[in-house]
Amino acid sequence: YNKRMKKREKIILHMDGDAFFVACEIAKNPELKGLPVVTGQERGIVSALSYEAKALGVYRGYPIFKLKKDFPQVIILPGDYESYAKYSKQMFDIVRRYADDVEEYSIDECFAELTGLDKPLYMSYEEIGKRIKHEITTELGLSVSAGLAPTKVLAKVSSKWVKPDGFTVI
């Protein structure tokens, strides 16, 4: 575009796994859903925790020996990082069904450039984002929060705005 024409605004989707390591454990064992669950048994400290554990006052880095005394109802699991990597790859593969330009930001986060995909996919950008989010949830059993915005920073902020399982457009 030249200066007299309006430059097309970018559309960036940020996907962020909700309590990702614990979510992977719940996807493997759905009976854990809704329960206070933590991982990190092998490390001696809480590495990841469910929102239910967080609501009790548990936090990342909490010593496991102290957790057992303070919160005996919390389910403590060892980390399974090989499994988490597999879920991560599957999550990113779902995003790549819709967008070629996908930047893996961490094991449970990515940015996807959606600019111009509304026409060939016959969907609004919001519909594309919601479809991706829905497929991750239904196919993998993982909860993700998503944000749609014109920049990576705003997309990341918007995905954090409503957690867990949120979808925010800026």
C-alpha positions in Angstrom: 0.0 0.0 0.0 1.2 3.6 -0.5 0.8 6.4 1.9 -2.6 7.5 0.6 -4.1 4.0 1.2 -4.8 2.7 4.6 -2.4 0.0 5.6 -4.1 -3.3 6.4 -4.0 -3.9 10.2 -2.4 -7.1 11.4 -4.5 -9.7 13.2 -2.5 -11.8 15.8 -3.9 -14.7 17.8 -2.3 -15.6 21.0 -3.1 -19.1 22.4 -2.1 -19.8 26.0 -2.7 -23.1 27.8 -4.5 -22.9 31.2 -2.5 -24.5 33.9 -0.9 -26.5 31.1 1.0 -29.3 32.9 -1.9 -30.0 35.2 -4.3 -29.8 32.2 -2.2 -32.5 30.4 -2.5 -34.7 33.5 -6.3 -34.1 33.6 -6.6 -34.8 29.8 -4.8 -38.2 30.5 -7.0 -38.9 33.6 -10.3 -37.0 33.4 -11.3 -38.1 36.9 -8.9 -35.4 38.2 -11.1 -32.6 36.6 -12.3 -30.1 39.2 -9.9 -31.4 41.9 -6.9 -29.6 43.5 -3.9 -31.1 41.6 -0.3 -30.2 41.5 2.8 -31.5 39.7 6.4 -31.5 40.9 6.5 -34.5 43.3 9.9 -35.5 41.8 11.3 -32.0 42.4 10.1 -31.5 45.9 8.2 -28.3 45.1 5.0 -27.5 43.2 5.9 -27.0 39.6 2.3 -26.5 38.2 -1.1 -26.4 39.9 -4.7 -26.4 39.0 -7.0 -23.4 39.6 -8.6 -25.4 42.4 -5.3 -25.8 44.1 -4.5 -22.1 43.6 -7.9 -21.3 45.2 -6.8 -23.1 48.4 -3.7 -20.9 48.7 -1.2 -23.2 47.0 1.4 -21.5 44.8 4.2 -22.5 42.4 7.4 -23.3 44.5 5.4 -24.5 47.5 7.4 -27.3 49.2 5.8 -30.7 48.7 6.5 -31.8 52.3 4.7 -28.7 53.6 1.9 -29.1 51.0 1.1 -32.6 52.4 0.7 -31.2 55.9 -1.1 -28.0 55.0 -3.4 -29.3 52.2 -3.8 -33.1 52.5 -6.6 -33.0 50.0 -4.3 -31.9 47.2 -3.4 -34.6 44.7 0.4 -34.6 44.1 1.7 -36.0 40.8 5.2 -36.3 39.3 5.9 -34.2 36.2 5.6 -36.0 32.8 7.5 -33.7 30.5 7.6 -36.1 27.6 3.8 -36.1 27.7 3.6 -32.3 28.0 5.8 -32.0 24.9 3.5 -34.3 22.9 0.4 -32.3 23.9 2.2 -29.1 23.1 3.1 -30.3 19.6 -0.5 -31.4 19.0 -1.8 -28.0 20.2 0.5 -26.2 17.8 -0.5 -28.6 15.0 -4.1 -27.6 15.4 -3.2 -23.9 15.2 -1.2 -24.7 12.0 -4.4 -26.1 10.4 -5.5 -22.5 10.1 -2.3 -20.4 10.0 1.1 -21.0 8.4 2.8 -18.3 10.4 2.9 -19.7 13.9 5.5 -18.7 16.5 5.9 -21.1 19.4 6.5 -18.8 22.3 6.8 -21.5 25.1 5.6 -25.0 25.6 2.0 -23.9 26.0 1.9 -20.5 24.1 2.0 -19.4 20.5 1.3 -16.5 18.3 -0.5 -17.0 14.9 -0.7 -14.4 12.2 -4.2 -14.5 10.9 -4.1 -11.4 8.7 -5.9 -12.1 5.4 -7.1 -15.6 6.4 -10.7 -14.4 6.8 -11.5 -14.5 3.1 -10.0 -17.9 2.2 -11.4 -19.5 5.3 -14.8 -17.9 4.9 -14.8 -16.9 8.6 -14.3 -13.8 10.6 -11.0 -13.6 12.6 -13.0 -14.1 15.8 -14.6 -17.3 14.3 -11.2 -18.6 13.3 -9.8 -18.0 16.8 -12.8 -19.6 18.5 -12.7 -22.6 16.1 -9.0 -23.2 16.9 -9.7 -22.9 20.7 -12.7 -25.3 20.3 -10.6 -27.9 18.4 -7.8 -27.8 21.0 -10.4 -28.3 23.8 -12.4 -31.1 22.1 -9.6 -33.0 20.5 -7.0 -32.7 23.3 -9.1 -32.1 26.4 -7.1 -29.0 27.2 -8.4 -25.6 28.3 -6.8 -22.7 26.6 -7.3 -18.9 26.7 -7.0 -16.9 23.6 -6.5 -13.3 22.6 -7.0 -11.5 19.2 -5.4 -8.2 18.6 -3.3 -6.1 16.1 0.0 -6.7 17.9 1.7 -9.6 19.8 1.8 -7.6 23.0 -1.9 -6.8 22.9 -2.8 -10.3 21.8 -0.8 -11.7 24.8 -2.5 -9.2 27.2 -5.9 -10.1 25.8 -5.4 -13.9 26.3 -4.5 -13.2 29.9 -7.5 -11.0 30.5 -10.0 -13.8 31.1 -8.5 -17.0 32.4 -9.2 -19.9 32.4 -10.9 -20.7 29.1 -11.3 -17.1 28.0 -11.4 -15.5 24.6 -10.8 -11.7 24.3 -10.6 -9.4 21.3 -8.8 -6.1 21.4 
